[in-house]
Amino acid sequence: MITDLQVNKPEPIVSGEITELFKRGTDVQHAIEVLEAGNPILITEFYNNGLSLLQELHAHLRKKIPNSSFQEQRVYRSEYRKLSNLVLVQIVNHKLEVKKSPSIGWLEKLYPETSDFLLSFPQVQGLNSAWQWYQNGISIPVLRNKIHPYYGTYFPTRFEHLVLFDNWLKRYNGTKKSAIDVGIGSGVLSLQMIKYGFQKVFGTDTNPNAIIGLAEFMGDTKLSRKIELDFGDLFGKWEKQTELIVFNPPWLPESQDLDSIDEAIYYNKKLFPDFFEGAKQRLLPEGKLVLIFSNLAQITNMSKEHPIEKELAEGGRFQLERCLKKSVKAASEKTKRDQHWRSSEEVELWVLTHT
Ligand SMILES: C[S@@+](CC[C@H](N)C(=O)[O-])C[C@H]1O[C@@H](n2cnc3c(N)ncnc32)[C@H](O)[C@@H]1O
């Protein structure tokens, strides 16, 4: 049952006296030493004080750690994450205690039973942006209505792959009784399929927030009768064969560092073999298997292997019908310097059929 799912949220810190405080006028050098020694600091008086301390922390780390290649950026981020997570802020009565704070509805929605607790400042920043996205919604070029991504759920920030899928759906002339959307996220691919007349979509996700969020978003509307959800690995409880299976999987192979725990971004060794095995059983004889991918891992030298090419070469289960590619718009001038690898990035839409 979807209502029994445990939502992922930042773990509230409920006890512990914090002796180090930070406000305007506090010695920044001292504060950074406290953090580097592994001790927490509580932000007091104004929300802005937290922003200043994090800015100072960035300035401090920029002097210490190079931050240009993709790998260097990851080291930098992990050091920043470690220290910034020691910067704490108090929540009282589901609200941030410091003055001039944004109001963040998640503090009430995600913590109905705990009104007073501590969170780290970056967690609060994450909750704050997630609240803006959720409340204001995000326009997606291929969809008429905005999506309202739930806290902790993946949503697209670039749309080239959605345009590829949209163009493909436009020309698709097979039957449209049902489809499976593996890793449904905030539901964009399912919504595209519904837009093109699919009668039923079965979606799964291993992230409870994706399932909880979509269930809430659809409520009791017509949409909720068209999209059925299951919290589960790969195909979850869906056993029936469908004419279309889509999967926009994580695009990067996981590595040992802390950065790679996000299941929306990093895949483990078993994911693709298990997916193709499950898809083989659930795709109707004339059905299409559509995967969205990118050359990001290859152009950043994280992997020489392409999991879809590998399946086609060695799996013996599927053959290639077509592969459409689209280059990703170059980053803006400001970010281009650090992200030169982005310039050759391409998204890919793979259409496979049974061998
Ligand atoms: C890149 S996101 C794509 C989300 C959405 N389909 C879209 O295109 O915007 C990948 C999604 O797959 C989910 N996921 C990762 N591994 C999974 C697995 N083994 N089974 C089901 N879902 C998985 C993630 O939680 C995430 O929501």
The ligand as an ORCA input file, in Angstrom:
! r2SCAN-3c Opt
* xyz 0 1
  C      17.067      9.352    -14.346
  S      15.660      9.111    -13.327
  C      14.347      9.153    -14.535
  C      13.002      9.499    -13.956
  C      11.872      9.692    -14.987
  N      11.558      8.454    -15.662
  C      12.278     10.752    -15.992
  O      12.581     10.384    -17.130
  O      12.296     11.934    -15.644
  C      15.793      7.406    -12.899
  C      14.711      6.920    -11.968
  O      14.842      5.503    -11.805
  C      14.697      5.151    -10.451
  N      15.409      3.883    -10.261
  C      16.748      3.664    -10.153
  N      17.003      2.358    -10.047
  C      15.796      1.715    -10.099
  C      15.396      0.358    -10.021
  N      16.286     -0.626     -9.886
  N      14.077      0.069    -10.115
  C      13.148      1.061    -10.268
  N      13.473      2.369    -10.337
  C      14.773      2.693    -10.250
  C      15.257      6.331     -9.702
  O      14.758      6.389     -8.383
  C      14.779      7.503    -10.568
  O      13.504      7.956    -10.184
*
